[in-house]
Amino acid sequence: MTRTTCDICGKLITDNRERWLVSIQSAVGVNVLKYGQKNCELTICDVCQDCADSIYNYVQTLKTTLDKSIEV
Ligand SMILES: [Zn+2]
């Protein structure tokens, strides 16, 4: 049996249905990024349910912040 651990927190993922893939990449490709622009490309293949929840909730928080700034 293959043991899969979360690449973020290291927790053992016992159920494959609780295993997530997280990825972020430039829409135009890394080769055409502006000079000095940080390359945020990131792919994490094995993420546990808890970390996936945290990442999802954090992105939702960012969206909420954006919505509030538009209202003002
Ligand atoms: Zn994790």
N, CA, C, O and the ligand as a Tripos MOL2 file, in Angstrom:
@<TRIPOS>MOLECULE
protein
  289   287    73     0     0
PROTEIN
NO_CHARGES

@<TRIPOS>ATOM
      1 N           0.8450   -1.1930    0.0000 N.3       1 MET1
      2 CA          0.0000    0.0000    0.0000 C.3       1 MET1
      3 C           0.8770    1.2380    0.0000 C.2       1 MET1
      4 O           1.8090    1.3440    0.7970 O.2       1 MET1
      5 N           0.5820    2.1720   -0.8890 N.am      2 THR2
      6 CA          1.3530    3.4000   -0.9810 C.3       2 THR2
      7 C           0.9040    4.3840    0.0910 C.2       2 THR2
      8 O          -0.2850    4.6500    0.2670 O.2       2 THR2
      9 N           1.8990    4.9180    0.8050 N.am      3 ARG3
     10 CA          1.5740    5.9110    1.8250 C.3       3 ARG3
     11 C           1.7380    7.2970    1.2130 C.2       3 ARG3
     12 O           2.8060    7.6420    0.7080 O.2       3 ARG3
     13 N           0.6840    8.0760    1.2640 N.am      4 THR4
     14 CA          0.7320    9.4310    0.7330 C.3       4 THR4
     15 C           0.6680   10.4190    1.8820 C.2       4 THR4
     16 O          -0.2230   10.3550    2.7290 O.2       4 THR4
     17 N           1.6250   11.3320    1.8980 N.am      5 THR5
     18 CA          1.5950   12.3720    2.9220 C.3       5 THR5
     19 C           1.3730   13.7220    2.2610 C.2       5 THR5
     20 O           1.7430   13.9280    1.1050 O.2       5 THR5
     21 N           0.7760   14.6230    2.9920 N.am      6 CYS6
     22 CA          0.4990   15.9790    2.5080 C.3       6 CYS6
     23 C           1.8260   16.7160    2.3140 C.2       6 CYS6
     24 O           2.6740   16.7340    3.2060 O.2       6 CYS6
     25 N           1.9920   17.3200    1.1370 N.am      7 ASP7
     26 CA          3.2340   18.0340    0.8370 C.3       7 ASP7
     27 C           3.3290   19.3820    1.5600 C.2       7 ASP7
     28 O           4.3630   20.0480    1.5040 O.2       7 ASP7
     29 N           2.2620   19.7740    2.2290 N.am      8 ILE8
     30 CA          2.2880   21.0380    2.9800 C.3       8 ILE8
     31 C           2.5250   20.7800    4.4700 C.2       8 ILE8
     32 O           3.4680   21.3200    5.0480 O.2       8 ILE8
     33 N           1.6790   19.9630    5.0910 N.am      9 CYS9
     34 CA          1.7740   19.7710    6.5450 C.3       9 CYS9
     35 C           2.3950   18.4310    6.9300 C.2       9 CYS9
     36 O           2.7720   18.2350    8.0850 O.2       9 CYS9
     37 N           2.5030   17.5170    5.9830 N.am     10 GLY10
     38 CA          3.1430   16.2390    6.2670 C.3      10 GLY10
     39 C           2.2210   15.1780    6.8350 C.2      10 GLY10
     40 O           2.6550   14.0620    7.1230 O.2      10 GLY10
     41 N           0.9450   15.5220    6.9970 N.am     11 LYS11
     42 CA         -0.0120   14.5660    7.5520 C.3      11 LYS11
     43 C          -0.2310   13.4060    6.5830 C.2      11 LYS11
     44 O          -0.2380   13.5960    5.3670 O.2      11 LYS11
     45 N          -0.4040   12.2350    7.1180 N.am     12 LEU12
     46 CA         -0.6780   11.0530    6.3050 C.3      12 LEU12
     47 C          -2.0960   11.1380    5.7350 C.2      12 LEU12
     48 O          -3.0590   11.3600    6.4690 O.2      12 LEU12
     49 N          -2.2080   10.9580    4.4190 N.am     13 ILE13
     50 CA         -3.5240   10.9650    3.7770 C.3      13 ILE13
     51 C          -3.9480    9.5120    3.6130 C.2      13 ILE13
     52 O          -3.3840    8.7810    2.7980 O.2      13 ILE13
     53 N          -4.9390    9.0990    4.3870 N.am     14 THR14
     54 CA         -5.3350    7.6910    4.4070 C.3      14 THR14
     55 C          -6.4180    7.3820    3.3720 C.2      14 THR14
     56 O          -6.5600    6.2390    2.9370 O.2      14 THR14
     57 N          -7.1780    8.4030    2.9810 N.am     15 ASP15
     58 CA         -8.2740    8.2060    2.0350 C.3      15 ASP15
     59 C          -8.0000    9.0500    0.7930 C.2      15 ASP15
     60 O          -7.8790   10.2710    0.8920 O.2      15 ASP15
     61 N          -7.9010    8.4160   -0.3700 N.am     16 ASN16
     62 CA         -7.5870    9.1270   -1.6170 C.3      16 ASN16
     63 C          -8.6120   10.2090   -1.9470 C.2      16 ASN16
     64 O          -8.3080   11.1590   -2.6680 O.2      16 ASN16
     65 N          -9.8150   10.0630   -1.4240 N.am     17 ARG17
     66 CA        -10.8430   11.0690   -1.6810 C.3      17 ARG17
     67 C         -10.5710   12.3490   -0.9160 C.2      17 ARG17
     68 O         -11.2300   13.3630   -1.1430 O.2      17 ARG17
     69 N          -9.5830   12.3080    0.0090 N.am     18 GLU18
     70 CA         -9.2010   13.5090    0.7620 C.3      18 GLU18
     71 C          -7.8540   14.0360    0.2800 C.2      18 GLU18
     72 O          -7.1500   14.7330    1.0110 O.2      18 GLU18
     73 N          -7.5130   13.7010   -0.9360 N.am     19 ARG19
     74 CA         -6.2290   14.1230   -1.5120 C.3      19 ARG19
     75 C          -6.4930   15.1400   -2.6180 C.2      19 ARG19
     76 O          -7.2800   14.8870   -3.5300 O.2      19 ARG19
     77 N          -5.8220   16.3030   -2.5300 N.am     20 TRP20
     78 CA         -6.0950   17.4160   -3.4420 C.3      20 TRP20
     79 C          -4.8370   17.8420   -4.1700 C.2      20 TRP20
     80 O          -3.7200   17.6160   -3.7050 O.2      20 TRP20
     81 N          -5.0390   18.4630   -5.3190 N.am     21 LEU21
     82 CA         -3.9500   19.0400   -6.0890 C.3      21 LEU21
     83 C          -4.1510   20.5540   -6.1130 C.2      21 LEU21
     84 O          -5.2330   21.0370   -6.4460 O.2      21 LEU21
     85 N          -3.1110   21.2920   -5.7600 N.am     22 VAL22
     86 CA         -3.1900   22.7520   -5.7510 C.3      22 VAL22
     87 C          -2.1840   23.2870   -6.7530 C.2      22 VAL22
     88 O          -1.0180   22.8920   -6.7450 O.2      22 VAL22
     89 N          -2.6350   24.1810   -7.6100 N.am     23 SER23
     90 CA         -1.7540   24.6990   -8.6480 C.3      23 SER23
     91 C          -2.0470   26.1640   -8.9210 C.2      23 SER23
     92 O          -3.2040   26.5860   -8.9280 O.2      23 SER23
     93 N          -0.9730   26.9480   -9.1490 N.am     24 ILE24
     94 CA         -1.1420   28.3270   -9.5810 C.3      24 ILE24
     95 C          -0.0810   28.5960  -10.6420 C.2      24 ILE24
     96 O           1.0820   28.2310  -10.4730 O.2      24 ILE24
     97 N          -0.4810   29.2270  -11.7160 N.am     25 GLN25
     98 CA          0.4870   29.5110  -12.7670 C.3      25 GLN25
     99 C           0.0480   30.7190  -13.5740 C.2      25 GLN25
    100 O          -1.1330   31.0650  -13.6130 O.2      25 GLN25
    101 N           1.0160   31.3520  -14.2150 N.am     26 SER26
    102 CA          0.7460   32.5160  -15.0410 C.3      26 SER26
    103 C          -0.1260   32.1180  -16.2240 C.2      26 SER26
    104 O           0.0730   31.0590  -16.8170 O.2      26 SER26
    105 N          -1.0840   32.9580  -16.5640 N.am     27 ALA27
    106 CA         -1.9510   32.6840  -17.7080 C.3      27 ALA27
    107 C          -1.1890   32.8290  -19.0210 C.2      27 ALA27
    108 O          -1.5980   32.2680  -20.0370 O.2      27 ALA27
    109 N          -0.0940   33.5690  -19.0090 N.am     28 VAL28
    110 CA          0.6560   33.8040  -20.2520 C.3      28 VAL28
    111 C           1.9270   32.9710  -20.3250 C.2      28 VAL28
    112 O           2.6200   33.0000  -21.3420 O.2      28 VAL28
    113 N           2.2430   32.2380  -19.2820 N.am     29 GLY29
    114 CA          3.4610   31.4320  -19.2750 C.3      29 GLY29
    115 C           4.6140   32.1690  -18.6100 C.2      29 GLY29
    116 O           4.6940   33.3940  -18.6900 O.2      29 GLY29
    117 N           5.5050   31.4370  -17.9570 N.am     30 VAL30
    118 CA          6.5860   32.0620  -17.1810 C.3      30 VAL30
    119 C           7.6250   32.7450  -18.0670 C.2      30 VAL30
    120 O           8.3460   33.6230  -17.5950 O.2      30 VAL30
    121 N           7.7170   32.3640  -19.3340 N.am     31 ASN31
    122 CA          8.7500   32.9160  -20.2050 C.3      31 ASN31
    123 C           8.4820   34.3580  -20.6240 C.2      31 ASN31
    124 O           9.3820   35.0350  -21.1200 O.2      31 ASN31
    125 N           7.2650   34.8290  -20.4310 N.am     32 VAL32
    126 CA          6.9380   36.1950  -20.8360 C.3      32 VAL32
    127 C           6.5790   37.0830  -19.6430 C.2      32 VAL32
    128 O           5.9370   38.1200  -19.8050 O.2      32 VAL32
    129 N           6.9960   36.6720  -18.4520 N.am     33 LEU33
    130 CA          6.7570   37.5140  -17.2810 C.3      33 LEU33
    131 C           7.5710   38.7920  -17.4030 C.2      33 LEU33
    132 O           8.6290   38.8100  -18.0310 O.2      33 LEU33
    133 N           7.0650   39.8660  -16.7950 N.am     34 LYS34
    134 CA          7.7760   41.1410  -16.7960 C.3      34 LYS34
    135 C           9.0850   41.0050  -16.0260 C.2      34 LYS34
    136 O           9.2120   40.1640  -15.1360 O.2      34 LYS34
    137 N          10.0410   41.8350  -16.3780 N.am     35 TYR35
    138 CA         11.3340   41.8130  -15.6900 C.3      35 TYR35
    139 C          11.1240   42.1070  -14.2080 C.2      35 TYR35
    140 O          10.4250   43.0570  -13.8560 O.2      35 TYR35
    141 N          11.7150   41.3120  -13.3590 N.am     36 GLY36
    142 CA         11.6110   41.5240  -11.9280 C.3      36 GLY36
    143 C          10.3280   40.9920  -11.3100 C.2      36 GLY36
    144 O          10.1650   41.0220  -10.0900 O.2      36 GLY36
    145 N           9.4200   40.5080  -12.1430 N.am     37 GLN37
    146 CA          8.1610   39.9630  -11.6250 C.3      37 GLN37
    147 C           8.4350   38.6190  -10.9700 C.2      37 GLN37
    148 O           9.1700   37.7820  -11.4950 O.2      37 GLN37
    149 N           7.8220   38.4400   -9.8100 N.am     38 LYS38
    150 CA          8.0190   37.1920   -9.0900 C.3      38 LYS38
    151 C           7.2870   36.0620   -9.8000 C.2      38 LYS38
    152 O           6.1230   36.2080  -10.1750 O.2      38 LYS38
    153 N           7.9590   34.9570   -9.9800 N.am     39 ASN39
    154 CA          7.3170   33.7890  -10.5660 C.3      39 ASN39
    155 C           6.5760   33.0330   -9.4670 C.2      39 ASN39
    156 O           7.1940   32.4040   -8.6080 O.2      39 ASN39
    157 N           5.2760   33.0990   -9.5010 N.am     40 CYS40
    158 CA          4.4540   32.4770   -8.4600 C.3      40 CYS40
    159 C           4.0060   31.0780   -8.8600 C.2      40 CYS40
    160 O           3.1240   30.5060   -8.2190 O.2      40 CYS40
    161 N           4.5940   30.5280   -9.8980 N.am     41 GLU41
    162 CA          4.1650   29.2200  -10.3560 C.3      41 GLU41
    163 C           4.4240   28.1730   -9.2780 C.2      41 GLU41
    164 O           5.5160   28.0790   -8.7170 O.2      41 GLU41
    165 N           3.3990   27.4050   -9.0130 N.am     42 LEU42
    166 CA          3.4770   26.4460   -7.9170 C.3      42 LEU42
    167 C           2.4950   25.3130   -8.1710 C.2      42 LEU42
    168 O           1.3300   25.5470   -8.4920 O.2      42 LEU42
    169 N           2.9690   24.0960   -8.0250 N.am     43 THR43
    170 CA          2.0810   22.9470   -8.1170 C.3      43 THR43
    171 C           2.3990   22.0060   -6.9650 C.2      43 THR43
    172 O           3.5450   21.5960   -6.7790 O.2      43 THR43
    173 N           1.3820   21.6740   -6.2030 N.am     44 ILE44
    174 CA          1.5420   20.7420   -5.0940 C.3      44 ILE44
    175 C           0.5760   19.5920   -5.3520 C.2      44 ILE44
    176 O          -0.6410   19.7710   -5.3430 O.2      44 ILE44
    177 N           1.1350   18.4220   -5.5800 N.am     45 CYS45
    178 CA          0.3160   17.3010   -6.0510 C.3      45 CYS45
    179 C          -0.4540   16.5890   -4.9420 C.2      45 CYS45
    180 O          -1.5480   16.0750   -5.1780 O.2      45 CYS45
    181 N           0.1060   16.5560   -3.7450 N.am     46 ASP46
    182 CA         -0.5460   15.8340   -2.6570 C.3      46 ASP46
    183 C          -0.8490   16.7910   -1.5100 C.2      46 ASP46
    184 O           0.0380   17.1610   -0.7410 O.2      46 ASP46
    185 N          -2.1110   17.1840   -1.4090 N.am     47 VAL47
    186 CA         -2.5420   18.1070   -0.3620 C.3      47 VAL47
    187 C          -3.6900   17.4600    0.3980 C.2      47 VAL47
    188 O          -4.6160   16.9220   -0.2100 O.2      47 VAL47
    189 N          -3.6340   17.5100    1.7220 N.am     48 CYS48
    190 CA         -4.6880   16.8820    2.5270 C.3      48 CYS48
    191 C          -5.9430   17.7570    2.5580 C.2      48 CYS48
    192 O          -5.9160   18.9200    2.1540 O.2      48 CYS48
    193 N          -7.0300   17.1800    3.0390 N.am     49 GLN49
    194 CA         -8.3080   17.8990    3.0980 C.3      49 GLN49
    195 C          -8.1960   19.1730    3.9280 C.2      49 GLN49
    196 O          -8.7290   20.2130    3.5410 O.2      49 GLN49
    197 N          -7.5030   19.1020    5.0710 N.am     50 ASP50
    198 CA         -7.3990   20.2710    5.9540 C.3      50 ASP50
    199 C          -6.6660   21.4210    5.2640 C.2      50 ASP50
    200 O          -7.1090   22.5680    5.3290 O.2      50 ASP50
    201 N          -5.5420   21.1170    4.6010 N.am     51 CYS51
    202 CA         -4.7880   22.1630    3.9200 C.3      51 CYS51
    203 C          -5.5830   22.7000    2.7270 C.2      51 CYS51
    204 O          -5.5640   23.9020    2.4620 O.2      51 CYS51
    205 N          -6.2780   21.8210    2.0120 N.am     52 ALA52
    206 CA         -7.1030   22.2650    0.8890 C.3      52 ALA52
    207 C          -8.1930   23.2080    1.3970 C.2      52 ALA52
    208 O          -8.4760   24.2290    0.7700 O.2      52 ALA52
    209 N          -8.8030   22.8650    2.5310 N.am     53 ASP53
    210 CA         -9.8150   23.7460    3.1280 C.3      53 ASP53
    211 C          -9.2160   25.1020    3.4650 C.2      53 ASP53
    212 O          -9.8140   26.1400    3.1820 O.2      53 ASP53
    213 N          -8.0170   25.0900    4.0810 N.am     54 SER54
    214 CA         -7.3650   26.3390    4.4770 C.3      54 SER54
    215 C          -7.0760   27.2180    3.2700 C.2      54 SER54
    216 O          -7.3320   28.4220    3.2940 O.2      54 SER54
    217 N          -6.5370   26.6100    2.2080 N.am     55 ILE55
    218 CA         -6.2110   27.3680    0.9940 C.3      55 ILE55
    219 C          -7.4880   27.9240    0.3780 C.2      55 ILE55
    220 O          -7.5360   29.0880   -0.0180 O.2      55 ILE55
    221 N          -8.5130   27.0990    0.2990 N.am     56 TYR56
    222 CA         -9.7930   27.5290   -0.2720 C.3      56 TYR56
    223 C         -10.3660   28.7010    0.5190 C.2      56 TYR56
    224 O         -10.7970   29.7020   -0.0530 O.2      56 TYR56
    225 N         -10.3620   28.5590    1.8510 N.am     57 ASN57
    226 CA        -10.9170   29.6180    2.6940 C.3      57 ASN57
    227 C         -10.1030   30.8980    2.5880 C.2      57 ASN57
    228 O         -10.6660   31.9930    2.6210 O.2      57 ASN57
    229 N          -8.7790   30.7740    2.4590 N.am     58 TYR58
    230 CA         -7.9310   31.9550    2.3340 C.3      58 TYR58
    231 C          -8.2460   32.7080    1.0410 C.2      58 TYR58
    232 O          -8.3170   33.9370    1.0320 O.2      58 TYR58
    233 N          -8.4330   31.9670   -0.0420 N.am     59 VAL59
    234 CA         -8.7820   32.5990   -1.3170 C.3      59 VAL59
    235 C         -10.1390   33.2890   -1.1910 C.2      59 VAL59
    236 O         -10.3250   34.3920   -1.7050 O.2      59 VAL59
    237 N         -11.0810   32.6460   -0.5120 N.am     60 GLN60
    238 CA        -12.3870   33.2700   -0.3100 C.3      60 GLN60
    239 C         -12.2500   34.5570    0.4930 C.2      60 GLN60
    240 O         -12.9550   35.5310    0.2270 O.2      60 GLN60
    241 N         -11.3440   34.5720    1.4770 N.am     61 THR61
    242 CA        -11.0960   35.7750    2.2810 C.3      61 THR61
    243 C         -10.5720   36.8960    1.4000 C.2      61 THR61
    244 O         -10.9850   38.0460    1.5480 O.2      61 THR61
    245 N          -9.6660   36.5730    0.4840 N.am     62 LEU62
    246 CA         -9.1350   37.5660   -0.4380 C.3      62 LEU62
    247 C         -10.2530   38.1590   -1.2860 C.2      62 LEU62
    248 O         -10.2880   39.3670   -1.5210 O.2      62 LEU62
    249 N         -11.1610   37.3090   -1.7400 N.am     63 LYS63
    250 CA        -12.2870   37.7710   -2.5450 C.3      63 LYS63
    251 C         -13.1710   38.7150   -1.7480 C.2      63 LYS63
    252 O         -13.6010   39.7490   -2.2580 O.2      63 LYS63
    253 N         -13.4410   38.3630   -0.5010 N.am     64 THR64
    254 CA        -14.2700   39.1930    0.3610 C.3      64 THR64
    255 C         -13.6380   40.5630    0.5450 C.2      64 THR64
    256 O         -14.3290   41.5810    0.5140 O.2      64 THR64
    257 N         -12.3040   40.5880    0.7400 N.am     65 THR65
    258 CA        -11.5880   41.8410    0.9000 C.3      65 THR65
    259 C         -11.7480   42.6990   -0.3490 C.2      65 THR65
    260 O         -11.9420   43.9120   -0.2600 O.2      65 THR65
    261 N         -11.6660   42.0690   -1.4970 N.am     66 LEU66
    262 CA        -11.8180   42.7850   -2.7650 C.3      66 LEU66
    263 C         -13.2250   43.3570   -2.8870 C.2      66 LEU66
    264 O         -13.3960   44.5060   -3.2970 O.2      66 LEU66
    265 N         -14.2280   42.5660   -2.5360 N.am     67 ASP67
    266 CA        -15.6090   43.0240   -2.6150 C.3      67 ASP67
    267 C         -15.8300   44.2520   -1.7390 C.2      67 ASP67
    268 O         -16.5030   45.1990   -2.1440 O.2      67 ASP67
    269 N         -15.2520   44.2300   -0.5200 N.am     68 LYS68
    270 CA        -15.4290   45.3500    0.4050 C.3      68 LYS68
    271 C         -14.7740   46.6120   -0.1270 C.2      68 LYS68
    272 O         -15.3140   47.7080    0.0240 O.2      68 LYS68
    273 N         -13.5920   46.4580   -0.7610 N.am     69 SER69
    274 CA        -12.8880   47.6400   -1.2560 C.3      69 SER69
    275 C         -13.6500   48.2940   -2.3960 C.2      69 SER69
    276 O         -13.5520   49.5020   -2.6100 O.2      69 SER69
    277 N         -14.4160   47.4800   -3.1320 N.am     70 ILE70
    278 CA        -15.1990   48.0280   -4.2430 C.3      70 ILE70
    279 C         -16.4030   48.8110   -3.7110 C.2      70 ILE70
    280 O         -16.7990   49.8260   -4.2850 O.2      70 ILE70
    281 N         -16.9760   48.3250   -2.6060 N.am     71 GLU71
    282 CA        -18.1650   48.9730   -2.0370 C.3      71 GLU71
    283 C         -17.8700   50.3720   -1.5170 C.2      71 GLU71
    284 O         -18.7320   51.2490   -1.5730 O.2      71 GLU71
    285 N         -16.6480   50.5910   -1.0080 N.am     72 VAL72
    286 CA        -16.3170   51.8810   -0.3770 C.3      72 VAL72
    287 C         -16.2450   53.0010   -1.3980 C.2      72 VAL72
    288 O         -15.9790   54.1480   -1.0390 O.2      72 VAL72
    289 ZN         -1.9090   19.0980    4.8890 Zn       73 ZN73
@<TRIPOS>BOND
     1     1     2 1
     2     2     3 1
     3     3     4 2
     4     3     5 am
     5     5     6 1
     6     6     7 1
     7     7     8 2
     8     7     9 am
     9     9    10 1
    10    10    11 1
    11    11    12 2
    12    11    13 am
    13    13    14 1
    14    14    15 1
    15    15    16 2
    16    15    17 am
    17    17    18 1
    18    18    19 1
    19    19    20 2
    20    19    21 am
    21    21    22 1
    22    22    23 1
    23    23    24 2
    24    23    25 am
    25    25    26 1
    26    26    27 1
    27    27    28 2
    28    27    29 am
    29    29    30 1
    30    30    31 1
    31    31    32 2
    32    31    33 am
    33    33    34 1
    34    34    35 1
    35    35    36 2
    36    35    37 am
    37    37    38 1
    38    38    39 1
    39    39    40 2
    40    39    41 am
    41    41    42 1
    42    42    43 1
    43    43    44 2
    44    43    45 am
    45    45    46 1
    46    46    47 1
    47    47    48 2
    48    47    49 am
    49    49    50 1
    50    50    51 1
    51    51    52 2
    52    51    53 am
    53    53    54 1
    54    54    55 1
    55    55    56 2
    56    55    57 am
    57    57    58 1
    58    58    59 1
    59    59    60 2
    60    59    61 am
    61    61    62 1
    62    62    63 1
    63    63    64 2
    64    63    65 am
    65    65    66 1
    66    66    67 1
    67    67    68 2
    68    67    69 am
    69    69    70 1
    70    70    71 1
    71    71    72 2
    72    71    73 am
    73    73    74 1
    74    74    75 1
    75    75    76 2
    76    75    77 am
    77    77    78 1
    78    78    79 1
    79    79    80 2
    80    79    81 am
    81    81    82 1
    82    82    83 1
    83    83    84 2
    84    83    85 am
    85    85    86 1
    86    86    87 1
    87    87    88 2
    88    87    89 am
    89    89    90 1
    90    90    91 1
    91    91    92 2
    92    91    93 am
    93    93    94 1
    94    94    95 1
    95    95    96 2
    96    95    97 am
    97    97    98 1
    98    98    99 1
    99    99   100 2
   100    99   101 am
   101   101   102 1
   102   102   103 1
   103   103   104 2
   104   103   105 am
   105   105   106 1
   106   106   107 1
   107   107   108 2
   108   107   109 am
   109   109   110 1
   110   110   111 1
   111   111   112 2
   112   111   113 am
   113   113   114 1
   114   114   115 1
   115   115   116 2
   116   115   117 am
   117   117   118 1
   118   118   119 1
   119   119   120 2
   120   119   121 am
   121   121   122 1
   122   122   123 1
   123   123   124 2
   124   123   125 am
   125   125   126 1
   126   126   127 1
   127   127   128 2
   128   127   129 am
   129   129   130 1
   130   130   131 1
   131   131   132 2
   132   131   133 am
   133   133   134 1
   134   134   135 1
   135   135   136 2
   136   135   137 am
   137   137   138 1
   138   138   139 1
   139   139   140 2
   140   139   141 am
   141   141   142 1
   142   142   143 1
   143   143   144 2
   144   143   145 am
   145   145   146 1
   146   146   147 1
   147   147   148 2
   148   147   149 am
   149   149   150 1
   150   150   151 1
   151   151   152 2
   152   151   153 am
   153   153   154 1
   154   154   155 1
   155   155   156 2
   156   155   157 am
   157   157   158 1
   158   158   159 1
   159   159   160 2
   160   159   161 am
   161   161   162 1
   162   162   163 1
   163   163   164 2
   164   163   165 am
   165   165   166 1
   166   166   167 1
   167   167   168 2
   168   167   169 am
   169   169   170 1
   170   170   171 1
   171   171   172 2
   172   171   173 am
   173   173   174 1
   174   174   175 1
   175   175   176 2
   176   175   177 am
   177   177   178 1
   178   178   179 1
   179   179   180 2
   180   179   181 am
   181   181   182 1
   182   182   183 1
   183   183   184 2
   184   183   185 am
   185   185   186 1
   186   186   187 1
   187   187   188 2
   188   187   189 am
   189   189   190 1
   190   190   191 1
   191   191   192 2
   192   191   193 am
   193   193   194 1
   194   194   195 1
   195   195   196 2
   196   195   197 am
   197   197   198 1
   198   198   199 1
   199   199   200 2
   200   199   201 am
   201   201   202 1
   202   202   203 1
   203   203   204 2
   204   203   205 am
   205   205   206 1
   206   206   207 1
   207   207   208 2
   208   207   209 am
   209   209   210 1
   210   210   211 1
   211   211   212 2
   212   211   213 am
   213   213   214 1
   214   214   215 1
   215   215   216 2
   216   215   217 am
   217   217   218 1
   218   218   219 1
   219   219   220 2
   220   219   221 am
   221   221   222 1
   222   222   223 1
   223   223   224 2
   224   223   225 am
   225   225   226 1
   226   226   227 1
   227   227   228 2
   228   227   229 am
   229   229   230 1
   230   230   231 1
   231   231   232 2
   232   231   233 am
   233   233   234 1
   234   234   235 1
   235   235   236 2
   236   235   237 am
   237   237   238 1
   238   238   239 1
   239   239   240 2
   240   239   241 am
   241   241   242 1
   242   242   243 1
   243   243   244 2
   244   243   245 am
   245   245   246 1
   246   246   247 1
   247   247   248 2
   248   247   249 am
   249   249   250 1
   250   250   251 1
   251   251   252 2
   252   251   253 am
   253   253   254 1
   254   254   255 1
   255   255   256 2
   256   255   257 am
   257   257   258 1
   258   258   259 1
   259   259   260 2
   260   259   261 am
   261   261   262 1
   262   262   263 1
   263   263   264 2
   264   263   265 am
   265   265   266 1
   266   266   267 1
   267   267   268 2
   268   267   269 am
   269   269   270 1
   270   270   271 1
   271   271   272 2
   272   271   273 am
   273   273   274 1
   274   274   275 1
   275   275   276 2
   276   275   277 am
   277   277   278 1
   278   278   279 1
   279   279   280 2
   280   279   281 am
   281   281   282 1
   282   282   283 1
   283   283   284 2
   284   283   285 am
   285   285   286 1
   286   286   287 1
   287   287   288 2
@<TRIPOS>SUBSTRUCTURE
     1 MET1         2 RESIDUE 1 A MET
     2 THR2         6 RESIDUE 1 A THR
     3 ARG3        10 RESIDUE 1 A ARG
     4 THR4        14 RESIDUE 1 A THR
     5 THR5        18 RESIDUE 1 A THR
     6 CYS6        22 RESIDUE 1 A CYS
     7 ASP7        26 RESIDUE 1 A ASP
     8 ILE8        30 RESIDUE 1 A ILE
     9 CYS9        34 RESIDUE 1 A CYS
    10 GLY10       38 RESIDUE 1 A GLY
    11 LYS11       42 RESIDUE 1 A LYS
    12 LEU12       46 RESIDUE 1 A LEU
    13 ILE13       50 RESIDUE 1 A ILE
    14 THR14       54 RESIDUE 1 A THR
    15 ASP15       58 RESIDUE 1 A ASP
    16 ASN16       62 RESIDUE 1 A ASN
    17 ARG17       66 RESIDUE 1 A ARG
    18 GLU18       70 RESIDUE 1 A GLU
    19 ARG19       74 RESIDUE 1 A ARG
    20 TRP20       78 RESIDUE 1 A TRP
    21 LEU21       82 RESIDUE 1 A LEU
    22 VAL22       86 RESIDUE 1 A VAL
    23 SER23       90 RESIDUE 1 A SER
    24 ILE24       94 RESIDUE 1 A ILE
    25 GLN25       98 RESIDUE 1 A GLN
    26 SER26      102 RESIDUE 1 A SER
    27 ALA27      106 RESIDUE 1 A ALA
    28 VAL28      110 RESIDUE 1 A VAL
    29 GLY29      114 RESIDUE 1 A GLY
    30 VAL30      118 RESIDUE 1 A VAL
    31 ASN31      122 RESIDUE 1 A ASN
    32 VAL32      126 RESIDUE 1 A VAL
    33 LEU33      130 RESIDUE 1 A LEU
    34 LYS34      134 RESIDUE 1 A LYS
    35 TYR35      138 RESIDUE 1 A TYR
    36 GLY36      142 RESIDUE 1 A GLY
    37 GLN37      146 RESIDUE 1 A GLN
    38 LYS38      150 RESIDUE 1 A LYS
    39 ASN39      154 RESIDUE 1 A ASN
    40 CYS40      158 RESIDUE 1 A CYS
    41 GLU41      162 RESIDUE 1 A GLU
    42 LEU42      166 RESIDUE 1 A LEU
    43 THR43      170 RESIDUE 1 A THR
    44 ILE44      174 RESIDUE 1 A ILE
    45 CYS45      178 RESIDUE 1 A CYS
    46 ASP46      182 RESIDUE 1 A ASP
    47 VAL47      186 RESIDUE 1 A VAL
    48 CYS48      190 RESIDUE 1 A CYS
    49 GLN49      194 RESIDUE 1 A GLN
    50 ASP50      198 RESIDUE 1 A ASP
    51 CYS51      202 RESIDUE 1 A CYS
    52 ALA52      206 RESIDUE 1 A ALA
    53 ASP53      210 RESIDUE 1 A ASP
    54 SER54      214 RESIDUE 1 A SER
    55 ILE55      218 RESIDUE 1 A ILE
    56 TYR56      222 RESIDUE 1 A TYR
    57 ASN57      226 RESIDUE 1 A ASN
    58 TYR58      230 RESIDUE 1 A TYR
    59 VAL59      234 RESIDUE 1 A VAL
    60 GLN60      238 RESIDUE 1 A GLN
    61 THR61      242 RESIDUE 1 A THR
    62 LEU62      246 RESIDUE 1 A LEU
    63 LYS63      250 RESIDUE 1 A LYS
    64 THR64      254 RESIDUE 1 A THR
    65 THR65      258 RESIDUE 1 A THR
    66 LEU66      262 RESIDUE 1 A LEU
    67 ASP67      266 RESIDUE 1 A ASP
    68 LYS68      270 RESIDUE 1 A LYS
    69 SER69      274 RESIDUE 1 A SER
    70 ILE70      278 RESIDUE 1 A ILE
    71 GLU71      282 RESIDUE 1 A GLU
    72 VAL72      286 RESIDUE 1 A VAL
    73 ZN73       289 GROUP 0 **** ****
